[in-house]
C-alpha cells in the first residue's frame, strides 16, 4: 500500500455518519415491523372456513397467497434482525469490522449495504462454500 493511502476503518466513520446510519436502519426497521404486522394480519384473516366450497384453482390461489405472505413476513423478520445487529455493532464500536477476518469492511460496501458483517473477500469465500 502506498504511503498516505488510507483504508476504510471504523474510526473513519464520524459520529454524525454513524448516527445517520443508525437512523436509516431504525427507520427501515420501523417500516419492516409495520409490514410484518400487515402480513400477519393478512395471514390471520385467511381463516380455514373461508375456503369452504372453493374449487381447486381458488384453493390453490389462496394457498399460494398465504405462503407468499408467510415468506414475506419471514424475510422482513430476518431484515429486522440484521438491522438490529448492525445497530448493536454501531453501539458496541465494532461496526465496520469484518466478523471473520477482523479487518475493516470498506466504507463503500457499508454505504451500499449497511447490514454487512463481512468484508468483500470473506463474503466471496463464504459464497464459494
C-alpha distance (Angstrom), angle and dihedral (degrees) to the residues before:
residue distance angle dihedral
X1 . . .
X2 3.80 . .
X3 3.77 120.0 .
X4 3.77 111.4 -91.4
X5 3.80 93.6 22.4
X6 3.78 112.4 129.2
X7 3.76 129.2 -156.7
X8 3.77 123.1 -149.2
X9 3.78 108.5 -91.7
X10 3.77 131.5 171.2
X11 3.82 88.6 -106.0
X12 3.81 88.4 61.0
X13 3.80 87.8 68.9
X14 3.78 111.0 90.9
X15 3.78 119.9 -142.3
X16 3.81 87.9 -110.3
X17 3.82 92.1 53.2
X18 3.80 91.6 48.4
X19 3.81 90.4 48.0
X20 3.80 89.1 51.3
X21 3.82 91.9 49.9
X22 3.81 90.3 47.0
X23 3.82 90.3 49.7
X24 3.80 92.3 48.6
X25 3.80 91.4 49.0
X26 3.82 91.8 46.5
X27 3.83 91.7 49.5
X28 3.80 91.4 49.0
X29 3.80 90.0 47.6
X30 3.81 91.0 52.8
X31 3.83 90.5 50.1
X32 3.81 91.6 47.6
X33 3.80 91.8 49.4
X34 3.82 89.4 52.5
X35 3.83 88.5 50.5
X36 3.80 90.2 49.7
X37 3.80 91.5 52.9
X38 3.80 90.9 48.3
X39 3.82 92.8 48.5
X40 3.81 92.1 46.1
X41 3.79 89.5 50.2
X42 3.81 90.8 51.0
X43 3.80 90.6 48.0
X44 3.81 91.9 49.1
X45 3.80 93.5 46.8
X46 3.80 91.4 59.1
X47 3.79 95.0 77.6
X48 3.79 122.9 178.2
X49 3.79 98.1 -103.9
X50 3.80 92.4 58.3
X51 3.78 91.1 77.3
X52 3.81 95.5 53.9
X53 3.79 108.4 128.2
X54 3.82 95.3 11.5
X55 3.76 117.9 138.2
X56 3.81 119.4 -123.7
X57 3.80 93.9 -92.2
X58 3.82 92.6 52.4
X59 3.79 91.5 46.1
X60 3.80 90.8 48.2
X61 3.80 92.5 49.7
X62 3.80 91.4 49.7
X63 3.79 91.3 48.2
X64 3.81 90.4 49.8
X65 3.81 91.8 50.3
X66 3.81 91.9 48.1
X67 3.81 92.0 49.6
X68 3.81 89.4 47.5
X69 3.82 91.4 52.5
X70 3.81 90.3 48.7
X71 3.83 91.5 50.1
X72 3.81 91.8 48.5
X73 3.80 90.1 49.4
X74 3.80 92.9 50.1
X75 3.81 91.1 47.6
X76 3.81 91.6 49.6
X77 3.82 91.0 49.4
X78 3.80 89.8 51.4
X79 3.82 91.0 51.5
X80 3.82 90.7 48.4
X81 3.82 89.5 53.1
X82 3.82 91.0 48.7
X83 3.81 91.0 49.4
X84 3.80 92.3 48.5
X85 3.80 89.8 49.1
X86 3.82 90.7 51.4
X87 3.81 90.7 49.6
X88 3.81 89.9 49.6
X89 3.82 89.2 51.0
X90 3.82 90.1 51.6
X91 3.82 90.2 49.9
X92 3.82 91.5 47.0
X93 3.81 93.2 48.5
X94 3.81 93.3 -118.1
X95 3.80 97.9 105.8
X96 3.79 109.8 127.0
X97 3.81 95.7 26.8
X98 3.81 118.1 114.2
X99 3.79 111.3 -117.4
X100 3.80 91.0 -145.7
X101 3.81 108.1 43.4
X102 3.84 97.6 13.5
X103 3.80 91.5 -131.0
X104 3.80 121.8 129.2
X105 3.78 118.8 -78.1
X106 3.79 108.8 -132.6
X107 3.77 113.5 -97.3
X108 3.81 90.7 -132.3
X109 3.80 90.0 56.3
X110 3.78 91.5 51.5
X111 3.79 91.8 46.7
X112 3.81 89.0 54.0
X113 3.82 95.2 39.7
X114 3.83 110.8 17.0
X115 3.81 92.5 -176.9
X116 3.82 93.3 62.6
X117 3.79 114.6 131.0
X118 3.81 97.6 174.6
X119 3.79 132.3 59.1
X120 3.80 117.1 -119.2
X121 3.82 93.6 -98.6
X122 3.82 94.0 51.2
X123 3.82 91.9 43.9
X124 3.81 89.8 52.9
X125 3.81 90.4 50.1
X126 3.81 90.3 49.5
X127 3.81 92.3 50.6
X128 3.81 92.1 50.9
X129 3.81 91.4 57.8
